[in-house]
Amino acid sequence: MDWGYIITTLSGLVLGTGGLATFLYFKENKSKAESEALKEDASAGLEMLNLMRETTAFFNTTIEGLRLSNSQKDTAISDLTIRLDSLEKSNKQLTYSTTSQQRQIKGLTAVVKKLVGSKDYAERHLCLVKDCTLRKPELGTYRTETPEIETTE
């Protein structure tokens, strides 16, 4: 026997046994690979599920925070609306009061102008002697109700 023949026989035997083992264990190896792939898919799915739960919890807390913030803003808006209404009412009252006082001042100014004009006329055209019988108009015609306005002679 030649060494080439022995080596060829041994290598053929090893390769044949390897090929036979591959053929015999093909299903087992395939199912093992599929099982590992399924395990990896399941673990990836589980990780995704956990991540989705964490994300959902985060978004729920964020939404609750936003709802709380919105309710605080709504409360502030309603408080400011009430304050605005009261300020508008106060403004209307003050505007009415100011207008009323302006009308009173205008009326009093007209009365004072009339009284001053009448007194000026009386001082220039009337007799200054108190017991004068020729006096026209008579003494006391241009008398005012308040003695501070009357001029004393």
TORPA-4810 file (N, C-alpha, C, O; in nm, 3 decimals):
<nodes>
NODE_1_0.082_-0.116_0.000_0.000_0.000_0.000_0.088_0.124_0.000_0.190_0.138_0.068_M
NODE_2_0.044_0.201_-0.073_0.117_0.323_-0.096_0.064_0.434_-0.005_-0.054_0.438_0.031_D
NODE_3_0.154_0.524_0.031_0.112_0.635_0.120_0.009_0.724_0.052_-0.079_0.774_0.122_W
NODE_4_0.012_0.746_-0.067_-0.085_0.827_-0.142_-0.224_0.764_-0.135_-0.326_0.829_-0.118_G
NODE_5_-0.219_0.628_-0.148_-0.345_0.557_-0.141_-0.403_0.568_-0.001_-0.524_0.588_0.013_Y
NODE_6_-0.323_0.555_0.102_-0.368_0.563_0.242_-0.420_0.703_0.269_-0.525_0.720_0.331_I
NODE_7_-0.350_0.800_0.225_-0.393_0.939_0.250_-0.522_0.966_0.175_-0.613_1.030_0.228_I
NODE_8_-0.531_0.917_0.054_-0.652_0.938_-0.024_-0.769_0.866_0.040_-0.879_0.920_0.046_T
NODE_9_-0.746_0.746_0.088_-0.852_0.669_0.152_-0.894_0.738_0.280_-1.014_0.754_0.305_T
NODE_10_-0.799_0.778_0.360_-0.833_0.844_0.487_-0.906_0.977_0.462_-1.005_1.008_0.529_L
NODE_11_-0.857_1.053_0.368_-0.924_1.180_0.341_-1.064_1.155_0.283_-1.157_1.228_0.316_S
NODE_12_-1.080_1.057_0.200_-1.212_1.022_0.146_-1.304_0.977_0.257_-1.421_1.012_0.261_G
NODE_13_-1.247_0.896_0.350_-1.325_0.848_0.462_-1.369_0.965_0.552_-1.484_0.969_0.595_L
NODE_14_-1.280_1.057_0.579_-1.312_1.173_0.664_-1.416_1.260_0.594_-1.514_1.302_0.655_V
NODE_15_-1.394_1.286_0.468_-1.489_1.369_0.394_-1.623_1.299_0.379_-1.728_1.362_0.389_L
NODE_16_-1.620_1.176_0.357_-1.744_1.099_0.344_-1.820_1.097_0.474_-1.942_1.113_0.476_G
NODE_17_-1.748_1.078_0.584_-1.811_1.077_0.715_-1.866_1.216_0.745_-1.976_1.229_0.799_T
NODE_18_-1.789_1.321_0.710_-1.835_1.459_0.731_-1.958_1.488_0.648_-2.053_1.551_0.695_G
NODE_19_-1.956_1.442_0.522_-2.072_1.463_0.434_-2.192_1.387_0.485_-2.304_1.439_0.484_G
NODE_20_-2.169_1.261_0.531_-2.278_1.180_0.586_-2.332_1.243_0.714_-2.453_1.245_0.736_L
NODE_21_-2.243_1.295_0.797_-2.287_1.360_0.921_-2.366_1.486_0.889_-2.466_1.517_0.953_A
NODE_22_-2.319_1.557_0.788_-2.390_1.678_0.748_-2.529_1.641_0.698_-2.628_1.704_0.735_T
NODE_23_-2.535_1.538_0.615_-2.664_1.495_0.564_-2.755_1.444_0.675_-2.874_1.474_0.674_F
NODE_24_-2.702_1.369_0.769_-2.783_1.313_0.877_-2.827_1.420_0.978_-2.938_1.415_1.029_L
NODE_25_-2.739_1.514_1.005_-2.771_1.616_1.106_-2.822_1.748_1.045_-2.831_1.849_1.114_Y
NODE_26_-2.855_1.746_0.915_-2.901_1.867_0.848_-3.029_1.921_0.910_-3.038_2.040_0.939_F
NODE_27_-3.126_1.834_0.932_-3.253_1.877_0.991_-3.231_1.929_1.132_-3.288_2.031_1.170_K
NODE_28_-3.150_1.860_1.207_-3.125_1.901_1.345_-3.055_2.036_1.349_-3.091_2.124_1.427_E
NODE_29_-2.956_2.051_1.265_-2.885_2.180_1.259_-2.978_2.293_1.213_-2.973_2.405_1.265_N
NODE_30_-3.062_2.261_1.114_-3.156_2.359_1.063_-3.255_2.399_1.170_-3.281_2.518_1.188_K
NODE_31_-3.312_2.303_1.240_-3.409_2.334_1.346_-3.342_2.408_1.460_-3.402_2.495_1.522_S
NODE_32_-3.216_2.373_1.489_-3.141_2.443_1.594_-3.120_2.589_1.553_-3.136_2.678_1.636_K
NODE_33_-3.084_2.613_1.428_-3.064_2.749_1.378_-3.196_2.827_1.381_-3.199_2.943_1.420_A
NODE_34_-3.304_2.760_1.339_-3.435_2.826_1.342_-3.476_2.857_1.485_-3.534_2.962_1.512_E
NODE_35_-3.447_2.765_1.576_-3.478_2.785_1.716_-3.402_2.904_1.773_-3.457_2.986_1.845_S
NODE_36_-3.274_2.912_1.738_-3.195_3.025_1.785_-3.247_3.155_1.724_-3.251_3.258_1.792_E
NODE_37_-3.285_3.151_1.597_-3.339_3.270_1.531_-3.471_3.311_1.598_-3.496_3.429_1.621_A
NODE_38_-3.555_3.210_1.629_-3.681_3.241_1.698_-3.655_3.299_1.837_-3.724_3.392_1.880_L
NODE_39_-3.554_3.244_1.907_-3.520_3.297_2.039_-3.473_3.442_2.027_-3.510_3.528_2.107_K
NODE_40_-3.391_3.469_1.925_-3.343_3.606_1.905_-3.459_3.698_1.868_-3.467_3.812_1.916_E
NODE_41_-3.550_3.649_1.782_-3.668_3.729_1.747_-3.756_3.754_1.868_-3.807_3.865_1.888_D
NODE_42_-3.772_3.650_1.949_-3.855_3.665_2.069_-3.792_3.764_2.167_-3.862_3.847_2.224_A
NODE_43_-3.661_3.755_2.185_-3.595_3.848_2.277_-3.600_3.990_2.221_-3.617_4.086_2.296_S
NODE_44_-3.586_4.004_2.089_-3.597_4.136_2.027_-3.739_4.189_2.043_-3.759_4.306_2.074_A
NODE_45_-3.838_4.102_2.022_-3.978_4.142_2.041_-4.005_4.182_2.185_-4.076_4.279_2.212_G
NODE_46_-3.948_4.105_2.279_-3.964_4.137_2.421_-3.900_4.272_2.454_-3.956_4.351_2.529_L
NODE_47_-3.781_4.297_2.398_-3.715_4.425_2.419_-3.798_4.539_2.360_-3.810_4.646_2.421_E
NODE_48_-3.854_4.515_2.242_-3.939_4.617_2.181_-4.063_4.643_2.266_-4.106_4.758_2.282_M
NODE_49_-4.121_4.537_2.319_-4.239_4.550_2.405_-4.207_4.631_2.530_-4.283_4.718_2.570_L
NODE_50_-4.092_4.600_2.592_-4.050_4.674_2.711_-4.023_4.821_2.677_-4.060_4.911_2.752_N
NODE_51_-3.959_4.842_2.563_-3.932_4.979_2.519_-4.063_5.054_2.493_-4.076_5.172_2.528_L
NODE_52_-4.159_4.986_2.432_-4.288_5.047_2.406_-4.361_5.079_2.537_-4.425_5.183_2.549_M
NODE_53_-4.351_4.991_2.635_-4.412_5.017_2.766_-4.348_5.139_2.833_-4.417_5.225_2.887_R
NODE_54_-4.214_5.145_2.828_-4.144_5.260_2.886_-4.183_5.389_2.814_-4.204_5.492_2.878_E
NODE_55_-4.191_5.382_2.682_-4.229_5.500_2.603_-4.371_5.542_2.636_-4.399_5.661_2.651_T
NODE_56_-4.460_5.446_2.647_-4.599_5.476_2.682_-4.608_5.539_2.820_-4.682_5.636_2.839_T
NODE_57_-4.535_5.486_2.915_-4.534_5.543_3.050_-4.479_5.685_3.047_-4.533_5.774_3.112_A
NODE_58_-4.372_5.707_2.970_-4.316_5.841_2.959_-4.417_5.938_2.898_-4.436_6.048_2.949_F
NODE_59_-4.482_5.896_2.789_-4.581_5.983_2.726_-4.700_6.007_2.817_-4.756_6.117_2.818_F
NODE_60_-4.741_5.907_2.894_-4.852_5.926_2.988_-4.817_6.030_3.094_-4.900_6.115_3.127_N
NODE_61_-4.694_6.024_3.147_-4.654_6.124_3.247_-4.643_6.261_3.182_-4.678_6.362_3.244_T
NODE_62_-4.595_6.265_3.059_-4.587_6.393_2.988_-4.726_6.450_2.964_-4.749_6.569_2.983_T
NODE_63_-4.818_6.365_2.923_-4.957_6.410_2.899_-5.020_6.459_3.028_-5.089_6.560_3.028_I
NODE_64_-4.997_6.388_3.137_-5.052_6.431_3.266_-4.995_6.568_3.306_-5.066_6.654_3.357_E
NODE_65_-4.865_6.585_3.283_-4.802_6.714_3.311_-4.863_6.825_3.227_-4.888_6.935_3.276_G
NODE_66_-4.886_6.796_3.100_-4.947_6.895_3.012_-5.091_6.925_3.053_-5.135_7.040_3.047_L
NODE_67_-5.165_6.822_3.095_-5.302_6.845_3.142_-5.303_6.933_3.266_-5.385_7.023_3.279_R
NODE_68_-5.210_6.906_3.357_-5.199_6.987_3.478_-5.164_7.131_3.441_-5.221_7.226_3.494_L
NODE_69_-5.069_7.146_3.349_-5.030_7.279_3.304_-5.147_7.351_3.237_-5.169_7.469_3.260_S
NODE_70_-5.223_7.277_3.154_-5.339_7.336_3.088_-5.446_7.376_3.189_-5.508_7.482_3.175_N
NODE_71_-5.467_7.293_3.291_-5.569_7.329_3.391_-5.525_7.451_3.470_-5.608_7.535_3.506_S
NODE_72_-5.394_7.463_3.498_-5.345_7.582_3.567_-5.361_7.705_3.479_-5.398_7.812_3.527_Q
NODE_73_-5.335_7.689_3.351_-5.352_7.801_3.258_-5.500_7.838_3.248_-5.533_7.957_3.243_K
NODE_74_-5.589_7.739_3.243_-5.732_7.768_3.238_-5.777_7.842_3.363_-5.857_7.935_3.354_D
NODE_75_-5.726_7.802_3.478_-5.759_7.871_3.603_-5.709_8.015_3.599_-5.780_8.108_3.637_T
NODE_76_-5.586_8.034_3.552_-5.531_8.169_3.542_-5.611_8.254_3.444_-5.635_8.372_3.469_A
NODE_77_-5.653_8.194_3.333_-5.733_8.267_3.234_-5.866_8.307_3.293_-5.910_8.421_3.275_I
NODE_78_-5.932_8.216_3.365_-6.062_8.252_3.424_-6.045_8.360_3.530_-6.128_8.451_3.539_S
NODE_79_-5.937_8.353_3.611_-5.912_8.458_3.710_-5.888_8.592_3.643_-5.940_8.695_3.686_D
NODE_80_-5.808_8.590_3.536_-5.779_8.714_3.465_-5.903_8.769_3.394_-5.920_8.890_3.384_L
NODE_81_-5.989_8.680_3.347_-6.113_8.724_3.283_-6.203_8.793_3.385_-6.263_8.897_3.356_T
NODE_82_-6.213_8.735_3.504_-6.294_8.797_3.610_-6.236_8.932_3.647_-6.309_9.030_3.663_I
NODE_83_-6.104_8.939_3.659_-6.039_9.067_3.693_-6.061_9.169_3.583_-6.088_9.286_3.611_R
NODE_84_-6.049_9.125_3.457_-6.071_9.215_3.343_-6.213_9.269_3.344_-6.234_9.388_3.321_L
NODE_85_-6.311_9.182_3.371_-6.451_9.227_3.378_-6.470_9.331_3.487_-6.539_9.431_3.467_D
NODE_86_-6.410_9.306_3.605_-6.426_9.403_3.713_-6.355_9.534_3.679_-6.406_9.642_3.713_S
NODE_87_-6.240_9.528_3.613_-6.171_9.651_3.573_-6.248_9.728_3.466_-6.252_9.851_3.468_L
NODE_88_-6.310_9.655_3.375_-6.393_9.721_3.273_-6.513_9.789_3.337_-6.549_9.900_3.299_E
NODE_89_-6.574_9.722_3.435_-6.687_9.782_3.506_-6.642_9.907_3.582_-6.710_10.009_3.579_K
NODE_90_-6.528_9.897_3.649_-6.473_10.012_3.721_-6.441_10.126_3.624_-6.466_10.243_3.654_S
NODE_91_-6.386_10.091_3.508_-6.355_10.192_3.407_-6.482_10.262_3.359_-6.482_10.384_3.343_N
NODE_92_-6.589_10.188_3.337_-6.715_10.248_3.294_-6.768_10.342_3.401_-6.816_10.451_3.370_K
NODE_93_-6.760_10.299_3.529_-6.807_10.385_3.637_-6.725_10.513_3.645_-6.780_10.621_3.663_Q
NODE_94_-6.593_10.500_3.633_-6.507_10.618_3.639_-6.531_10.710_3.519_-6.529_10.832_3.533_L
NODE_95_-6.553_10.653_3.402_-6.583_10.733_3.283_-6.714_10.808_3.303_-6.724_10.926_3.270_T
NODE_96_-6.814_10.739_3.355_-6.943_10.805_3.381_-6.926_10.917_3.482_-6.980_11.026_3.465_Y
NODE_97_-6.851_10.890_3.590_-6.828_10.991_3.693_-6.754_11.111_3.636_-6.789_11.225_3.665_S
NODE_98_-6.652_11.085_3.555_-6.575_11.194_3.494_-6.663_11.277_3.401_-6.659_11.400_3.404_T
NODE_99_-6.743_11.210_3.321_-6.832_11.281_3.229_-6.932_11.365_3.307_-6.959_11.480_3.271_T
NODE_100_-6.988_11.308_3.412_-7.083_11.381_3.495_-7.019_11.504_3.558_-7.079_11.612_3.560_S
NODE_101_-6.897_11.488_3.608_-6.827_11.601_3.669_-6.792_11.707_3.565_-6.796_11.827_3.594_Q
NODE_102_-6.758_11.665_3.445_-6.729_11.761_3.339_-6.853_11.841_3.302_-6.846_11.962_3.279_Q
NODE_103_-6.968_11.773_3.297_-7.093_11.845_3.269_-7.125_11.945_3.380_-7.167_12.058_3.353_R
NODE_104_-7.103_11.903_3.507_-7.129_11.994_3.618_-7.035_12.115_3.612_-7.078_12.228_3.635_Q
NODE_105_-6.909_12.092_3.580_-6.813_12.202_3.570_-6.853_12.296_3.457_-6.847_12.418_3.472_I
NODE_106_-6.895_12.239_3.346_-6.937_12.321_3.233_-7.058_12.407_3.271_-7.063_12.525_3.239_K
NODE_107_-7.154_12.345_3.340_-7.273_12.421_3.384_-7.237_12.529_3.484_-7.286_12.642_3.474_G
NODE_108_-7.151_12.497_3.581_-7.109_12.596_3.680_-7.028_12.708_3.616_-7.040_12.824_3.657_L
NODE_109_-6.947_12.675_3.518_-6.870_12.777_3.447_-6.965_12.874_3.376_-6.944_12.995_3.377_T
NODE_110_-7.069_12.819_3.314_-7.167_12.905_3.246_-7.238_12.996_3.346_-7.259_13.114_3.318_A
NODE_111_-7.274_12.943_3.463_-7.341_13.024_3.566_-7.247_13.135_3.615_-7.288_13.250_3.630_V
NODE_112_-7.122_13.097_3.640_-7.025_13.197_3.689_-7.004_13.305_3.584_-7.001_13.424_3.618_V
NODE_113_-6.990_13.268_3.456_-6.974_13.368_3.351_-7.094_13.462_3.344_-7.080_13.583_3.325_K
NODE_114_-7.213_13.404_3.360_-7.334_13.487_3.357_-7.337_13.583_3.475_-7.370_13.700_3.459_K
NODE_115_-7.302_13.533_3.595_-7.301_13.618_3.714_-7.196_13.727_3.704_-7.221_13.842_3.739_L
NODE_116_-7.078_13.691_3.656_-6.971_13.790_3.642_-7.012_13.896_3.541_-6.989_14.015_3.562_V
NODE_117_-7.072_13.853_3.432_-7.118_13.948_3.331_-7.226_14.041_3.386_-7.226_14.161_3.361_G
NODE_118_-7.318_13.982_3.461_-7.426_14.063_3.520_-7.370_14.162_3.620_-7.413_14.277_3.625_S
NODE_119_-7.275_14.120_3.699_-7.216_14.209_3.799_-7.136_14.319_3.730_-7.141_14.435_3.772_K
NODE_120_-7.063_14.284_3.624_-6.989_14.387_3.551_-7.085_14.490_3.491_-7.060_14.610_3.497_D
NODE_121_-7.192_14.443_3.436_-7.294_14.533_3.379_-7.351_14.622_3.488_-7.366_14.743_3.469_Y
NODE_122_-7.381_14.561_3.603_-7.441_14.636_3.712_-7.344_14.742_3.763_-7.386_14.854_3.795_A
NODE_123_-7.216_14.710_3.772_-7.119_14.806_3.822_-7.102_14.923_3.725_-7.079_15.035_3.770_E
NODE_124_-7.112_14.900_3.597_-7.092_15.008_3.499_-7.216_15.092_3.476_-7.203_15.211_3.445_R
NODE_125_-7.336_15.036_3.489_-7.456_15.108_3.446_-7.554_15.141_3.556_-7.652_15.210_3.530_H
NODE_126_-7.532_15.097_3.674_-7.632_15.120_3.778_-7.585_15.228_3.874_-7.466_15.257_3.887_L
NODE_127_-7.679_15.285_3.938_-7.653_15.388_4.038_-7.596_15.323_4.162_-7.645_15.219_4.206_C
NODE_128_-7.493_15.384_4.221_-7.426_15.326_4.336_-7.482_15.379_4.468_-7.443_15.330_4.574_L
NODE_129_-7.569_15.474_4.464_-7.629_15.528_4.586_-7.738_15.432_4.628_-7.827_15.399_4.549_V
NODE_130_-7.731_15.386_4.755_-7.824_15.283_4.799_-7.967_15.333_4.811_-8.059_15.256_4.785_K
NODE_131_-7.989_15.455_4.849_-8.125_15.505_4.869_-8.177_15.581_4.749_-8.270_15.660_4.761_D
NODE_132_-8.120_15.558_4.634_-8.160_15.630_4.513_-8.296_15.580_4.467_-8.319_15.459_4.460_C
NODE_133_-8.388_15.674_4.435_-8.523_15.637_4.389_-8.525_15.616_4.240_-8.620_15.558_4.188_T
NODE_134_-8.425_15.661_4.171_-8.421_15.649_4.025_-8.353_15.518_3.981_-8.338_15.492_3.862_L
NODE_135_-8.314_15.437_4.077_-8.239_15.314_4.049_-8.322_15.217_3.965_-8.435_15.185_4.000_R
NODE_136_-8.264_15.171_3.855_-8.325_15.068_3.773_-8.214_14.975_3.730_-8.113_15.025_3.679_K
NODE_137_-8.223_14.851_3.745_-8.322_14.777_3.824_-8.302_14.803_3.971_-8.201_14.859_4.013_P
NODE_138_-8.399_14.763_4.048_-8.398_14.793_4.191_-8.284_14.720_4.261_-8.228_14.623_4.210_E
NODE_139_-8.251_14.770_4.380_-8.144_14.713_4.460_-8.178_14.567_4.494_-8.290_14.539_4.537_L
NODE_140_-8.083_14.477_4.477_-8.103_14.334_4.509_-8.141_14.251_4.389_-8.159_14.130_4.402_G
NODE_141_-8.153_14.310_4.272_-8.190_14.234_4.152_-8.080_14.132_4.117_-8.112_14.018_4.081_T
NODE_142_-7.956_14.170_4.127_-7.845_14.082_4.090_-7.779_14.018_4.211_-7.660_13.987_4.207_Y
NODE_143_-7.853_14.000_4.316_-7.801_13.939_4.439_-7.781_13.789_4.416_-7.863_13.723_4.353_R
NODE_144_-7.673_13.737_4.469_-7.646_13.594_4.461_-7.680_13.529_4.594_-7.691_13.595_4.697_T
NODE_145_-7.696_13.399_4.590_-7.732_13.326_4.713_-7.613_13.311_4.805_-7.629_13.299_4.926_E
NODE_146_-7.494_13.310_4.750_-7.375_13.295_4.835_-7.310_13.430_4.853_-7.278_13.497_4.755_T
NODE_147_-7.290_13.471_4.977_-7.235_13.604_5.001_-7.089_13.619_4.959_-7.041_13.731_4.945_P
NODE_148_-7.014_13.507_4.940_-6.874_13.519_4.900_-6.860_13.575_4.760_-6.761_13.639_4.728_E
NODE_149_-6.960_13.550_4.674_-6.952_13.595_4.536_-6.982_13.744_4.526_-6.927_13.813_4.439_I
NODE_150_-7.068_13.795_4.613_-7.104_13.937_4.607_-6.985_14.025_4.645_-6.906_13.992_4.733_E
NODE_151_-6.977_14.132_4.578_-6.871_14.229_4.609_-6.926_14.328_4.709_-7.039_14.374_4.697_T
NODE_152_-6.846_14.361_4.807_-6.891_14.457_4.908_-6.831_14.593_4.877_-6.717_14.604_4.832_T
NODE_153_-6.910_14.697_4.903_-6.862_14.833_4.877_-6.854_14.910_5.003_-6.816_15.027_5.001_E
</nodes>
